[in-house]
């Protein structure tokens, strides 16, 4: 439809202001009267049209007239066949009014045409209605009125702000809204309440005496964001944290980095409480948050200074000056945000220091646009494009003359023949390739049968799991950057028995790697990381007192990098064998019969057939969540 309306806009320019019909029709409905100078019935509807202009234009509905004598082609494109005609343009689509032209009839026509979803709000549904703002990031507006249905004015305002605010309606005469009337002190006249994150307290209200189109727009437009908005699109980012220009004062942005996880609700709730109470920073600091899982390309640009920006019990808090549209200066709140009273004091002090210029933000970055989280699904976008293209092609063909139609049909038929010919040739070529493949398979089968008759059946190749070694380059992917719920299972091996142990380990855990979606697998070489293993496991009950490569081979660690805890598998046979040898050594020393030291006895070669015995049962318990957890204050460094 857009190419059609481009030419339509050009022809409407002499009418003054109606050239904005196309770009504004998605947020503002338009009503057009089509007439000509020789139409007597058109004169009869003039009083009705004048009263409509007087009533509807103040509501925000665009009004215009089209003279069919000077705009015949435009009249055809509007679909007008009789005069006079009333045509509404909503969301780029013209719809002609059918019926007797009257003031009430056209009002009802517009009310039915506006695609607005206004939810009914009652005593029992208000909490669910308001609570949805935390999910879709949109404030709630509820109109209380004695009318059984929303007025046309409320529908027009709802249509204008439908992308930013969720609208509701409560009939004050209904029995199921009386509790709301009492709780929020709603009188007999229309009252607008705007809710944000608080279910029990409106963020703003508009009383009956102020209920005009201008005041409604002003009230809604000043409440487009929650107390703590989520940066869910580039438009919201531009509004919450605008670039520094001569029109907008410079503002410091404090952005909390979280995940869309219930475990992070506490951080967001405490941060929201701080944002609501930080009145001394009003107009100078804006507070918001984002989801790292959906805005990863944006969050990844802030990778400097992260070392001291958080601890295991906190999330990161970014302080940002937006100098230009895609250029920013930034820093981090030291040790991040934990949601405690001490955090309130630390953040206040940090903001005051930065605003006073005593501490400049140390880092800079070039940032991309934010991903729009509420954009329609791909199939819906594709359907809309196909629909608009179809409307355009149909309208274009419908208004062509005979010569143009003949040329277009000839070109389309030629293209169709070319495509059909190419399809036939492609299918023939594909069939020839398939025939060659069948011949090669037959020859290969014949050769294999001959070899099988001579040497017997070929054994089936066993599949093994590929394992990554824990080294500095893989440390982040294997442990540090794991997301909630992910585990990495690591086997400790020595260089001498590395190959046989890794093959046995891969064979044992392969079924779990294939069926489980939460676990990754790898290994650590004890000659490199024996100190790392000792530092991590020194407080566990079964860790050997003498740390050597043979003593630690076969230990398996399941690390939860995000939660900072781990599970440990100790080879049961090694554990019992170690205790038995230690007891035998003490007895032998007592009677003086031992010829070798206990160290020589303990450092015997590893037998992979029993070192990993019982690992499959341990993996079952790991995936069931019944294993003991060992917390760690932080993961040791890998050398």
Buried (B, 14 or more C-beta within 10 A) or exposed (E): BEBBBEEBBEBBEEBEEBBEBBEBBBBBBBBBBBBBEEBEEBEEBEEBBEEBBEBBEEBBBBBBEBBBEEBEEBBBBBEBEEBBBBBBBBEBBBBBBEEEBEEEBBBEBBBEBBEBEBBBBBBEBBEEBBEBBBEEBBBBBBBBBEEEEBBBBBBBBBBBBBEBBBBBBBBBEBEBBBEBBEEBEBEEEBBBBBBBBEBEEBBBBBEBEBBEBEBBBEBBEEBBBBBBBBBBBBEBBBBBBBBBEEEEEEBBBBBBBBBEBEEBEEBBBBBBBBBBEBEEBEEEBBBBBBBBEBBEEBBEBBEBBEEEBBBBEBBBBBBBBBEEBEBBBBBBBEBBBBBEEEBBEBBBEBBBEBBEEEEEBEBEBEBEBBBEBEEEEEEEEEEEEEEBEEBBEEBEEEEEEEEEEEEBEEEEEEEEEEEEEEEEEEEEEEEEEEEEEEEEEEEEEEEEEEEEEEEEEEEEEEEEBEBBBBBEEBBEBBBEEBEBEBBBBBBBBBEBBBEBBBBBBBBBBBEBBEEBEEBBBBBBBBEBBBBBBBBBBEEEEBBBEEBBBBBBBBBBBBBBBBBBBBBBBBBBBBEEBBEEBBEEBEEBEEEEEBEEEBEEBBBEEBEBEBBBBBBEEBBEEBBEEEBEEBEBEEBEEBE
